Amino acid sequence: MARLEGKVAIITGASSGIGRAAALAFGAEGARLVLNARGAPALEALAATLAAQGVAAEVVPGDVSEESVADALVVRALETFGRLDVAFNNAGATGPVGPLVDMGTADWRRVIDINLTSAFLGARRQIPAMLASGGGALIFTSSFVGYASAFPGLGGYAAAKAGLVGLARVIAAEYGPQGIRANALLSGGADTPLGRSVAPTAEAIQLVESLHALKRIAQPEEIAAAALFLATSEASFVTGSAFFVDGGASMTKV
């Protein structure tokens, strides 16, 4: 039996990178999907790819830092599929890269909104729907940046990603007795559009690779595989964790 057979999952930031890889992986394991990203064309293309594979997928374009979009995702899941079991709150952005003292207040708030507030807004609506389904799993895409390591120029991003660990732990403590698990997935460097924005040159990529014990960065599918594990019953005793999938970047800089 497929690992997510009969389950319904929301995936944000699904149009590229880790989110797209997760949509394909979750769909291959039997999940019905509600997909979000800001760009509708890429989402529609992904939904068509999934449909060709026999996967039911709804799309809800929009900015998940807006409360109305977070609400719409849950409404679409319930109206179309009748339940919600998994939410992979994956959408994020680095924001401007530079010294903290040069970061404008509007930029700070935007980075926090995209990475952290969006997760709060999503979870606030997702949890009641999961409770009605008998429980579920929330997964937040955090990072080793801001939790185990620090990088100059990424103050807002680091603060937001560290905040996701705390959010996951509070949800785990509050709703664990009711069958809801929550985990923060701490990714290392990955070959994604966001990753390439931070390391746009061959020299920068080599530097990022050198920070990992495996001396390489991840493919999106490798991070998505960890998210899939956290979504399934195989992770039934995993909750409140800072779940590192970082190629050893948190333990070595050699």
C-alpha positions as CSV (number, residue, x, y, z in Angstrom):
1,M,0.0,0.0,0.0
2,A,1.2,3.5,-0.8
3,R,2.5,5.3,2.2
4,L,0.1,8.2,1.9
5,E,-2.9,6.4,0.4
6,G,-6.1,8.1,1.3
7,K,-4.4,11.1,2.7
8,V,-4.8,14.8,1.7
9,A,-1.8,17.1,1.9
10,I,-1.3,20.8,1.4
11,I,2.1,21.9,0.1
12,T,3.1,25.5,-0.1
13,G,6.0,26.8,-2.3
14,A,5.1,23.9,-4.6
15,S,6.0,25.4,-8.0
16,S,9.8,24.7,-7.8
17,G,12.6,23.3,-5.7
18,I,11.8,21.3,-2.6
19,G,8.1,22.0,-2.8
20,R,7.8,20.7,-6.4
21,A,9.9,17.6,-5.5
22,A,7.6,17.0,-2.5
23,A,4.5,17.3,-4.6
24,L,5.8,14.6,-6.9
25,A,6.9,12.4,-4.1
26,F,3.7,12.7,-2.0
27,G,1.6,12.1,-5.1
28,A,3.5,9.0,-6.0
29,E,2.7,7.7,-2.5
30,G,-1.0,8.1,-3.0
31,A,-1.7,11.6,-1.5
32,R,-4.3,13.9,-3.0
33,L,-2.8,17.4,-3.1
34,V,-3.6,21.1,-2.7
35,L,-0.7,23.0,-4.1
36,N,0.3,26.7,-3.5
37,A,2.8,29.1,-4.9
38,R,2.7,32.7,-6.0
39,G,2.9,31.9,-9.7
40,A,-0.1,30.3,-11.2
41,P,1.4,29.0,-14.5
42,A,4.1,26.9,-12.8
43,L,1.5,25.5,-10.4
44,E,-0.9,24.6,-13.3
45,A,2.0,22.9,-15.1
46,L,2.8,20.8,-12.1
47,A,-0.9,19.9,-11.6
48,A,-1.0,18.7,-15.2
49,T,2.1,16.6,-14.7
50,L,0.6,15.1,-11.6
51,A,-2.7,14.4,-13.4
52,A,-0.9,12.5,-16.1
53,Q,0.5,10.3,-13.3
54,G,-3.0,9.8,-11.9
55,V,-2.6,12.2,-9.0
56,A,-5.5,14.5,-8.0
57,A,-4.1,18.0,-7.4
58,E,-5.9,21.3,-6.8
59,V,-4.0,24.6,-7.1
60,V,-4.5,27.7,-5.0
61,P,-2.1,30.4,-6.2
62,G,-1.2,33.3,-3.9
63,D,1.0,34.7,-1.2
64,V,0.7,32.5,2.0
65,S,1.7,35.4,4.2
66,E,-1.8,36.6,3.4
67,E,-4.4,35.2,5.7
68,S,-7.0,34.8,3.0
69,V,-4.7,32.4,1.0
70,A,-3.9,30.3,4.1
71,D,-7.6,30.0,4.7
72,A,-8.4,29.2,1.0
73,L,-5.9,26.3,1.0
74,V,-7.7,24.5,3.9
75,V,-11.2,25.3,2.4
76,R,-10.1,23.8,-0.9
77,A,-8.8,20.7,0.8
78,L,-12.1,20.2,2.7
79,E,-14.5,21.1,-0.1
80,T,-12.7,19.0,-2.7
81,F,-11.3,16.1,-0.7
82,G,-13.3,16.2,2.6
83,R,-10.3,16.1,4.9
84,L,-6.8,17.3,5.7
85,D,-4.0,15.0,7.0
86,V,-0.7,16.6,6.1
87,A,0.6,20.2,5.7
88,F,4.0,20.8,4.3
89,N,4.5,24.5,5.0
90,N,7.5,25.0,2.8
91,A,7.2,28.5,1.2
92,G,10.1,30.8,2.0
93,A,12.5,33.4,0.7
94,T,15.9,34.8,1.9
95,G,15.1,38.4,1.3
96,P,17.8,41.0,0.7
97,V,21.3,39.8,1.6
98,G,23.4,42.2,3.6
99,P,24.5,43.5,7.0
100,L,21.7,43.6,9.6
101,V,22.1,47.3,10.3
102,D,21.5,48.0,6.6
103,M,18.2,46.0,6.5
104,G,15.1,48.1,6.2
105,T,12.2,47.5,8.5
106,A,9.9,46.7,5.6
107,D,12.4,44.1,4.3
108,W,12.7,42.6,7.8
109,R,8.9,42.3,8.1
110,R,8.6,40.9,4.7
111,V,11.1,38.1,5.3
112,I,9.5,37.3,8.6
113,D,6.0,37.2,7.0
114,I,7.0,35.0,4.1
115,N,8.9,32.4,6.2
116,L,7.4,32.5,9.7
117,T,4.0,34.4,9.8
118,S,2.9,32.3,6.8
119,A,3.6,29.1,8.8
120,F,1.6,30.5,11.7
121,L,-1.4,31.5,9.5
122,G,-1.3,28.1,7.8
123,A,-1.1,26.1,11.0
124,R,-3.8,28.1,12.7
125,R,-6.3,26.9,10.0
126,Q,-4.7,23.5,9.3
127,I,-4.8,22.2,12.9
128,P,-8.6,22.3,13.3
129,A,-9.1,20.6,10.0
130,M,-6.6,17.9,11.0
131,L,-8.3,17.4,14.4
132,A,-11.6,16.8,12.5
133,S,-9.8,14.1,10.5
134,G,-8.4,12.4,13.6
135,G,-4.9,13.9,13.6
136,G,-2.2,14.8,11.2
137,A,1.3,16.0,10.5
138,L,2.6,19.5,10.0
139,I,6.1,20.0,8.5
140,F,7.8,23.3,8.3
141,T,10.8,24.0,6.1
142,S,13.4,25.5,8.4
143,S,17.2,25.6,7.8
144,F,20.4,24.9,9.6
145,V,21.0,28.6,9.0
146,G,19.9,30.4,12.1
147,Y,19.6,27.3,14.2
148,A,23.0,25.5,14.0
149,S,25.0,27.9,11.9
150,A,25.1,31.6,11.1
151,F,25.8,33.3,7.8
152,P,26.6,37.0,7.5
153,G,23.9,38.9,5.5
154,L,21.0,36.6,6.4
155,G,19.7,38.0,9.7
156,G,16.0,38.1,8.8
157,Y,16.1,34.7,7.2
158,A,18.0,33.2,10.1
159,A,15.6,34.6,12.7
160,A,12.5,33.4,10.8
161,K,13.9,29.9,10.2
162,A,14.9,29.5,13.9
163,G,11.4,30.7,14.8
164,L,9.9,27.8,12.9
165,V,11.6,25.3,15.2
166,G,9.9,27.0,18.2
167,L,6.6,27.1,16.4
168,A,6.8,23.3,15.6
169,R,7.6,22.5,19.2
170,V,4.7,24.4,20.7
171,I,2.3,22.8,18.3
172,A,3.8,19.4,19.1
173,A,3.3,20.0,22.8
174,E,-0.2,21.5,22.5
175,Y,-1.7,19.0,20.1
176,G,0.3,15.8,20.5
177,P,-2.4,14.3,22.8
178,Q,-4.9,14.8,20.0
179,G,-2.9,13.0,17.4
180,I,-1.1,15.9,15.7
181,R,2.6,15.8,15.0
182,A,4.7,18.9,14.1
183,N,8.3,19.0,13.0
184,A,10.8,21.5,11.6
185,L,12.8,20.2,8.6
186,L,16.2,21.7,8.7
187,S,17.6,21.7,5.2
188,G,21.2,22.1,4.2
189,G,22.3,23.8,1.0
190,A,20.2,22.5,-1.9
191,D,20.1,23.0,-5.7
192,T,17.0,25.1,-5.8
193,P,16.2,28.6,-7.1
194,L,16.4,29.9,-3.5
195,G,19.7,28.2,-3.0
196,R,21.1,29.5,-6.2
197,S,20.0,33.0,-5.2
198,V,22.3,32.8,-2.2
199,A,25.1,31.1,-4.1
200,P,24.9,32.4,-7.6
201,T,28.4,31.7,-8.8
202,A,30.5,28.5,-9.2
203,E,32.9,29.9,-6.5
204,A,30.0,30.5,-4.1
205,I,28.6,27.0,-4.7
206,Q,32.0,25.5,-4.0
207,L,32.1,27.4,-0.7
208,V,28.6,26.2,0.3
209,E,29.5,22.6,-0.6
210,S,32.6,22.8,1.6
211,L,30.4,23.6,4.6
212,H,28.8,20.2,4.4
213,A,30.4,16.9,5.7
214,L,29.3,15.3,2.4
215,K,31.1,18.1,0.5
216,R,28.1,18.7,-1.8
217,I,24.7,20.2,-1.7
218,A,21.4,18.3,-1.8
219,Q,19.1,17.7,-4.7
220,P,15.6,18.8,-4.0
221,E,14.4,15.2,-4.1
222,E,16.6,14.4,-1.1
223,I,15.0,17.0,1.1
224,A,11.6,16.1,-0.2
225,A,12.2,12.4,0.8
226,A,12.7,13.6,4.4
227,A,9.5,15.6,4.3
228,L,7.7,12.5,3.0
229,F,9.0,10.4,5.9
230,L,7.8,13.0,8.4
231,A,4.4,13.0,6.7
232,T,3.9,9.2,6.9
233,S,3.1,6.8,9.7
234,E,6.8,5.7,9.7
235,A,7.4,8.9,11.7
236,S,4.5,8.2,14.1
237,F,6.8,8.8,17.1
238,V,8.6,11.8,15.7
239,T,7.3,15.2,16.8
240,G,8.7,18.5,18.1
241,S,12.0,17.8,16.4
242,A,14.5,19.9,14.6
243,F,15.0,17.3,11.9
244,F,18.4,17.9,10.2
245,V,18.7,17.0,6.6
246,D,21.8,19.0,6.0
247,G,24.6,16.8,4.8
248,G,26.4,17.3,8.0
249,A,26.6,21.1,7.7
250,S,25.5,21.5,11.4
251,M,28.5,19.5,12.7
252,T,31.4,20.6,10.6
253,K,32.9,23.5,8.8
254,V,36.0,21.7,7.7
